[in-house]
Amino acid sequence: MEGSSFARRHAHRPKRVVDACVILASPVEPSCARCLVGLSFEFHGYITHQLLGEVVHGACENIPEVHLRHQLLVYLAELIALRRLAVLPIVWIPPERLEKVREKLPYVTSDDAVHLAEMQAHGIREFVTIDNELTSRKNGNRMAQLGLKIIDPRSGEL
């Protein structure tokens, strides 16, 4: 096998999409902050355009202090600029794929169904979130049927 041992290990790290709630909670939730610190070291982190929008919207809606909101958005920009968090290109999601996700996970919001279908379109199987609906045991088992895995940073599973 060619290349350094670091390059070989780096190539085999899991690929995970990071949910907006993990980024938004990182200033107050130590497990979310640790998860973001592990980006590119423990796993490859990705975010979709829709999730980026959710982070910006969530920061504007839920963080009234301008300087804290600014710090969070600067931190997000740094993660992207340093290539610790990669933005996935926009892809077309076949309606059948979205319908399959909605069929298997009827209690998941339509936004989350789109995120999960988009992950599948990119060949990514792991989603890092603290969303209680997605981390519930019943949905975890159903997601496994779709070939998806939910990672909850609070569980120490990272």
SESEKOL-802011 format. One record per residue: x, y, z of N, C-alpha, C in turn. Coordinates in steps of 0.1 Angstrom, whole numbers, plus 5000, padded with zeros to 4 digits. Atoms other than C-alpha are relative to their C-alpha. Layout:
% SESEKOL-802011
+------+------+------+------+------+------+------+------+------+
|  n_u |  n_v |  n_w | ca_u | ca_v | ca_w |  c_u |  c_v |  c_w |
+------+------+------+------+------+------+------+------+------+
|    X |    Y |    Z |    X |    Y |    Z |    X |    Y |    Z |
...
+------+------+------+------+------+------+------+------+------+
***
This chain:
% SESEKOL-802011
+------+------+------+------+------+------+------+------+------+
|  n_u |  n_v |  n_w | ca_u | ca_v | ca_w |  c_u |  c_v |  c_w |
+------+------+------+------+------+------+------+------+------+
| 5008 | 4988 | 5000 | 5000 | 5000 | 5000 | 5009 | 5012 | 5000 |
| 4992 | 4988 | 5001 | 5014 | 5034 | 4990 | 4996 | 5010 | 5009 |
| 5003 | 4988 | 4991 | 5015 | 5066 | 5010 | 5003 | 4998 | 5014 |
| 4997 | 5000 | 4986 | 5020 | 5074 | 5046 | 4989 | 4992 | 5007 |
| 5010 | 5006 | 4992 | 5003 | 5056 | 5074 | 4988 | 5009 | 5003 |
| 5010 | 4990 | 4997 | 4985 | 5088 | 5082 | 4990 | 5001 | 4988 |
| 5009 | 4999 | 5012 | 4971 | 5090 | 5046 | 4991 | 4988 | 4999 |
| 5008 | 5012 | 5000 | 4959 | 5054 | 5048 | 4989 | 5000 | 5011 |
| 5010 | 4999 | 4990 | 4942 | 5059 | 5081 | 4989 | 5011 | 4997 |
| 5009 | 4989 | 5003 | 4927 | 5092 | 5069 | 4989 | 4995 | 4989 |
| 5009 | 5004 | 5011 | 4912 | 5075 | 5038 | 4989 | 4990 | 5005 |
| 5009 | 5010 | 4995 | 4894 | 5049 | 5060 | 4991 | 5005 | 5012 |
| 5008 | 4994 | 4990 | 4878 | 5073 | 5085 | 4986 | 5000 | 4995 |
| 5014 | 5000 | 5005 | 4840 | 5072 | 5085 | 4996 | 5014 | 4995 |
| 5005 | 4988 | 5005 | 4821 | 5098 | 5066 | 4986 | 5003 | 5007 |
| 5012 | 4997 | 4992 | 4794 | 5115 | 5086 | 4994 | 5014 | 4996 |
| 5006 | 4987 | 5002 | 4769 | 5143 | 5079 | 4997 | 5005 | 5014 |
| 5002 | 4994 | 4987 | 4767 | 5167 | 5109 | 4987 | 5009 | 4999 |
| 5013 | 4993 | 4999 | 4732 | 5180 | 5118 | 5002 | 5014 | 5005 |
| 4999 | 4986 | 4996 | 4726 | 5217 | 5123 | 4999 | 5001 | 5016 |
| 5002 | 4999 | 4986 | 4715 | 5211 | 5159 | 5013 | 4997 | 5008 |
| 4987 | 5003 | 4994 | 4750 | 5197 | 5168 | 5008 | 5013 | 5000 |
| 4993 | 4988 | 5001 | 4766 | 5229 | 5156 | 4994 | 5011 | 5009 |
| 5007 | 4989 | 4991 | 4740 | 5252 | 5173 | 5002 | 4997 | 5015 |
| 4999 | 5003 | 4986 | 4744 | 5233 | 5206 | 5014 | 5000 | 5005 |
| 4986 | 5002 | 4996 | 4782 | 5232 | 5206 | 5005 | 5010 | 5010 |
| 4995 | 4991 | 4989 | 4787 | 5264 | 5227 | 4995 | 4996 | 5014 |
| 5005 | 5003 | 4987 | 4766 | 5249 | 5255 | 5000 | 4985 | 5004 |
| 5000 | 5015 | 4999 | 4768 | 5211 | 5250 | 5014 | 4995 | 4998 |
| 4986 | 5005 | 5002 | 4803 | 5197 | 5257 | 5001 | 4989 | 4990 |
| 4999 | 5012 | 5009 | 4796 | 5165 | 5238 | 5000 | 5005 | 4985 |
| 5001 | 4995 | 5014 | 4787 | 5185 | 5206 | 5013 | 5007 | 4997 |
| 4987 | 4993 | 5003 | 4818 | 5207 | 5210 | 5011 | 4990 | 4998 |
| 4989 | 5011 | 5003 | 4840 | 5175 | 5213 | 4998 | 4994 | 4987 |
| 5003 | 5006 | 5013 | 4823 | 5161 | 5182 | 5006 | 5009 | 4989 |
| 4995 | 4991 | 5010 | 4832 | 5192 | 5162 | 5015 | 5001 | 5000 |
| 4985 | 5000 | 4999 | 4868 | 5191 | 5175 | 5005 | 4988 | 4993 |
| 4996 | 5013 | 5006 | 4870 | 5155 | 5162 | 4999 | 5000 | 4985 |
| 5001 | 5000 | 5015 | 4862 | 5166 | 5126 | 5013 | 4999 | 4994 |
| 4988 | 5003 | 5008 | 4888 | 5154 | 5102 | 5011 | 4992 | 5007 |
| 4991 | 5009 | 4992 | 4907 | 5136 | 5130 | 4994 | 4987 | 5002 |
| 5007 | 5012 | 4997 | 4882 | 5110 | 5140 | 4991 | 4995 | 4988 |
| 5008 | 5003 | 5011 | 4859 | 5112 | 5110 | 4999 | 5011 | 4990 |
| 5002 | 4990 | 5010 | 4852 | 5131 | 5078 | 4986 | 5006 | 5002 |
| 5013 | 4993 | 4997 | 4825 | 5157 | 5085 | 4995 | 5007 | 4988 |
| 5006 | 4994 | 5011 | 4801 | 5169 | 5059 | 4987 | 5007 | 5005 |
| 5012 | 4993 | 4998 | 4772 | 5193 | 5058 | 4993 | 5004 | 4987 |
| 5007 | 4997 | 5012 | 4745 | 5200 | 5032 | 4997 | 5015 | 4999 |
| 5004 | 4986 | 5001 | 4734 | 5234 | 5019 | 4988 | 5002 | 5008 |
| 5012 | 4998 | 4992 | 4701 | 5229 | 5036 | 5003 | 5001 | 5015 |
| 4996 | 4999 | 4986 | 4718 | 5222 | 5069 | 5007 | 5013 | 5004 |
| 4993 | 4987 | 4998 | 4740 | 5253 | 5065 | 4989 | 5010 | 5002 |
| 5011 | 4990 | 4998 | 4708 | 5273 | 5061 | 4993 | 4998 | 5013 |
| 5006 | 5002 | 4987 | 4694 | 5257 | 5092 | 5009 | 5006 | 5011 |
| 4991 | 4994 | 4990 | 4725 | 5267 | 5112 | 4998 | 5015 | 5000 |
| 5001 | 4986 | 5001 | 4723 | 5303 | 5100 | 4986 | 5005 | 5006 |
| 5013 | 4996 | 4995 | 4685 | 5305 | 5106 | 4999 | 4997 | 5015 |
| 5001 | 5003 | 4986 | 4688 | 5288 | 5140 | 5008 | 5009 | 5008 |
| 4992 | 4991 | 4993 | 4716 | 5311 | 5151 | 4992 | 5014 | 5001 |
| 5007 | 4987 | 5000 | 4695 | 5342 | 5141 | 4988 | 4999 | 5008 |
| 5013 | 5001 | 4993 | 4663 | 5329 | 5157 | 5003 | 4997 | 5015 |
| 4998 | 5005 | 4986 | 4678 | 5314 | 5189 | 5011 | 5006 | 5008 |
| 4988 | 4994 | 4993 | 4709 | 5334 | 5198 | 4998 | 5015 | 5000 |
| 5003 | 4986 | 5001 | 4698 | 5369 | 5207 | 5012 | 5009 | 5002 |
| 4988 | 4992 | 4998 | 4733 | 5381 | 5217 | 5008 | 5000 | 4987 |
| 4993 | 4999 | 5014 | 4749 | 5394 | 5185 | 5014 | 4995 | 5001 |
| 4987 | 5004 | 5000 | 4784 | 5387 | 5196 | 5001 | 4984 | 5001 |
| 5000 | 5015 | 4999 | 4776 | 5350 | 5205 | 4996 | 4994 | 4986 |
| 5004 | 5004 | 5013 | 4758 | 5346 | 5172 | 5011 | 5001 | 4990 |
| 4989 | 4997 | 5009 | 4787 | 5361 | 5154 | 5011 | 4990 | 5002 |
| 4989 | 5010 | 4997 | 4812 | 5338 | 5172 | 4996 | 4986 | 4994 |
| 5004 | 5013 | 5005 | 4792 | 5307 | 5162 | 5001 | 4999 | 4985 |
| 5000 | 5000 | 5014 | 4789 | 5317 | 5126 | 5015 | 5001 | 4995 |
| 4985 | 5000 | 5003 | 4827 | 5325 | 5125 | 5006 | 4987 | 5002 |
| 4995 | 5014 | 4997 | 4834 | 5291 | 5140 | 4996 | 4991 | 4989 |
| 5005 | 5008 | 5011 | 4813 | 5275 | 5113 | 5008 | 5003 | 4988 |
| 4992 | 4996 | 5012 | 4831 | 5294 | 5086 | 5014 | 4995 | 5001 |
| 4986 | 5005 | 4998 | 4865 | 5284 | 5101 | 5000 | 4985 | 4997 |
| 5000 | 5014 | 5002 | 4855 | 5247 | 5101 | 4999 | 4997 | 4985 |
| 5001 | 5002 | 5014 | 4846 | 5250 | 5064 | 5013 | 5004 | 4993 |
| 4987 | 4995 | 5006 | 4877 | 5271 | 5055 | 5012 | 4991 | 5002 |
| 4989 | 5009 | 4996 | 4900 | 5247 | 5073 | 4998 | 4986 | 4995 |
| 5004 | 5013 | 5005 | 4883 | 5218 | 5055 | 4998 | 4989 | 5010 |
| 5004 | 5010 | 4990 | 4873 | 5201 | 5087 | 4986 | 4996 | 4998 |
| 5014 | 5003 | 5003 | 4837 | 5203 | 5075 | 4999 | 5004 | 4985 |
| 5002 | 4998 | 5015 | 4830 | 5199 | 5038 | 4985 | 5002 | 4997 |
| 5014 | 4998 | 5005 | 4799 | 5212 | 5021 | 4998 | 4991 | 4988 |
| 5003 | 5009 | 5011 | 4783 | 5186 | 4999 | 4994 | 5007 | 4989 |
| 5007 | 4993 | 5012 | 4773 | 5196 | 4964 | 4985 | 4997 | 5000 |
| 5015 | 5002 | 5001 | 4736 | 5199 | 4957 | 4998 | 4989 | 4990 |
| 5003 | 5011 | 5010 | 4723 | 5167 | 4941 | 4985 | 4999 | 4999 |
| 5015 | 5003 | 5002 | 4689 | 5158 | 4927 | 4997 | 4987 | 5008 |
| 5004 | 5011 | 4992 | 4671 | 5134 | 4950 | 4988 | 4994 | 4993 |
| 5011 | 5007 | 5006 | 4649 | 5109 | 4932 | 4988 | 5000 | 5009 |
| 5012 | 5001 | 4992 | 4613 | 5111 | 4945 | 4998 | 4987 | 5007 |
| 5001 | 5014 | 4994 | 4614 | 5073 | 4951 | 5009 | 4999 | 5012 |
| 4991 | 5001 | 4988 | 4643 | 5077 | 4975 | 4994 | 5007 | 5012 |
| 5006 | 4992 | 4989 | 4626 | 5104 | 4995 | 4988 | 4993 | 5005 |
| 5012 | 5007 | 4996 | 4594 | 5084 | 4995 | 5003 | 4987 | 5009 |
| 4995 | 5012 | 4992 | 4613 | 5053 | 5008 | 5003 | 5004 | 5014 |
| 4996 | 4995 | 4986 | 4627 | 5073 | 5037 | 4988 | 5004 | 5007 |
| 5012 | 4996 | 4993 | 4593 | 5088 | 5045 | 4992 | 4988 | 5004 |
| 5008 | 5012 | 4998 | 4577 | 5053 | 5043 | 5006 | 4993 | 5013 |
| 4993 | 5008 | 4989 | 4603 | 5037 | 5067 | 5000 | 5009 | 5013 |
| 4999 | 4991 | 4989 | 4604 | 5068 | 5090 | 4988 | 5010 | 5000 |
| 5011 | 4991 | 5001 | 4569 | 5082 | 5092 | 4999 | 5011 | 5010 |
| 5000 | 4990 | 4989 | 4575 | 5102 | 5124 | 5011 | 5010 | 4998 |
| 4989 | 4991 | 5002 | 4605 | 5120 | 5111 | 4995 | 5012 | 4992 |
| 5005 | 4988 | 5007 | 4600 | 5156 | 5099 | 5004 | 4999 | 4985 |
| 4997 | 5000 | 5015 | 4600 | 5163 | 5061 | 5014 | 5005 | 4998 |
| 4986 | 4995 | 5002 | 4633 | 5183 | 5065 | 5010 | 4989 | 5003 |
| 4991 | 5011 | 4997 | 4650 | 5154 | 5082 | 5000 | 4989 | 4990 |
| 5000 | 5010 | 5010 | 4638 | 5130 | 5056 | 5008 | 5004 | 4988 |
| 4992 | 4995 | 5011 | 4653 | 5152 | 5029 | 5015 | 4999 | 5003 |
| 4986 | 5001 | 4997 | 4686 | 5153 | 5048 | 5005 | 4986 | 4999 |
| 4996 | 5015 | 5001 | 4687 | 5115 | 5051 | 5000 | 4995 | 4986 |
| 5000 | 5004 | 5014 | 4678 | 5110 | 5015 | 5012 | 5006 | 4992 |
| 4988 | 4994 | 5007 | 4705 | 5135 | 5004 | 5013 | 4993 | 5004 |
| 4989 | 5008 | 4996 | 4730 | 5116 | 5025 | 5002 | 4988 | 4992 |
| 5000 | 5013 | 5007 | 4721 | 5084 | 5008 | 5005 | 5003 | 4985 |
| 4996 | 4997 | 5014 | 4725 | 5101 | 4974 | 5015 | 5003 | 4999 |
| 4985 | 4998 | 5000 | 4761 | 5110 | 4984 | 5007 | 4988 | 5004 |
| 4993 | 5012 | 4996 | 4768 | 5075 | 4996 | 5005 | 5001 | 5015 |
| 4996 | 4999 | 4986 | 4771 | 5086 | 5033 | 4989 | 4994 | 5008 |
| 5009 | 5008 | 4992 | 4755 | 5064 | 5059 | 4998 | 5004 | 5014 |
| 5001 | 4996 | 4986 | 4761 | 5081 | 5092 | 4996 | 5015 | 5002 |
| 5005 | 4986 | 4997 | 4743 | 5112 | 5106 | 5002 | 5003 | 5015 |
| 4997 | 4996 | 4986 | 4755 | 5130 | 5137 | 4989 | 5010 | 5004 |
| 5011 | 4991 | 4996 | 4726 | 5145 | 5156 | 4997 | 4998 | 5015 |
| 5005 | 5001 | 4987 | 4712 | 5152 | 5190 | 4984 | 5002 | 5000 |
| 5015 | 4999 | 5002 | 4676 | 5155 | 5177 | 4994 | 4987 | 5006 |
| 5006 | 5011 | 4992 | 4656 | 5133 | 5201 | 4991 | 4991 | 4991 |
| 5008 | 5009 | 5009 | 4632 | 5121 | 5173 | 5009 | 4991 | 4992 |
| 4991 | 5009 | 5008 | 4661 | 5108 | 5152 | 5008 | 4990 | 5009 |
| 4992 | 5009 | 4991 | 4680 | 5093 | 5182 | 4992 | 4990 | 5007 |
| 5009 | 5010 | 4993 | 4650 | 5073 | 5195 | 5003 | 4986 | 4995 |
| 4997 | 5014 | 5003 | 4654 | 5036 | 5195 | 4992 | 4995 | 4988 |
| 5009 | 5005 | 5011 | 4624 | 5029 | 5172 | 5005 | 5005 | 4987 |
| 4995 | 4995 | 5013 | 4638 | 5052 | 5145 | 5014 | 4995 | 4997 |
| 4987 | 5005 | 5002 | 4673 | 5039 | 5150 | 4999 | 4986 | 4993 |
| 5002 | 5013 | 5007 | 4661 | 5004 | 5141 | 4995 | 5001 | 4986 |
| 5006 | 4998 | 5014 | 4641 | 5017 | 5111 | 5011 | 5005 | 4991 |
| 4989 | 4995 | 5008 | 4671 | 5036 | 5099 | 5010 | 4990 | 4996 |
| 4991 | 5011 | 5004 | 4692 | 5005 | 5100 | 4995 | 4993 | 4988 |
| 5006 | 5007 | 5012 | 4668 | 4990 | 5075 | 5003 | 5008 | 4988 |
| 4997 | 4992 | 5012 | 4676 | 5019 | 5052 | 5015 | 5000 | 4998 |
| 4985 | 5000 | 5001 | 4714 | 5013 | 5058 | 5006 | 5013 | 5006 |
| 4995 | 4988 | 4994 | 4717 | 5045 | 5078 | 5002 | 4998 | 5015 |
| 4996 | 5001 | 4986 | 4732 | 5050 | 5113 | 4999 | 5014 | 5006 |
| 5000 | 4987 | 4993 | 4725 | 5078 | 5137 | 5010 | 4999 | 5011 |
| 4990 | 4999 | 4990 | 4753 | 5089 | 5159 | 4996 | 5012 | 5009 |
| 5004 | 4990 | 4990 | 4744 | 5108 | 5191 | 5013 | 5003 | 5008 |
| 4987 | 4996 | 4993 | 4775 | 5127 | 5205 | 4998 | 4999 | 5015 |
| 5002 | 5001 | 4985 | 4759 | 5126 | 5240 | 5002 | 4986 | 5005 |
| 4998 | 5014 | 4996 | 4762 | 5088 | 5240 | 5014 | 4996 | 5001 |
| 4985 | 5004 | 5000 | 4800 | 5089 | 5237 | 5004 | 4991 | 4989 |
| 4998 | 5010 | 5010 | 4797 | 5068 | 5206 | 5010 | 5004 | 4989 |
| 4991 | 4995 | 5010 | 4819 | 5090 | 5184 | 5013 | 4992 | 4999 |
+------+------+------+------+------+------+------+------+------+
***
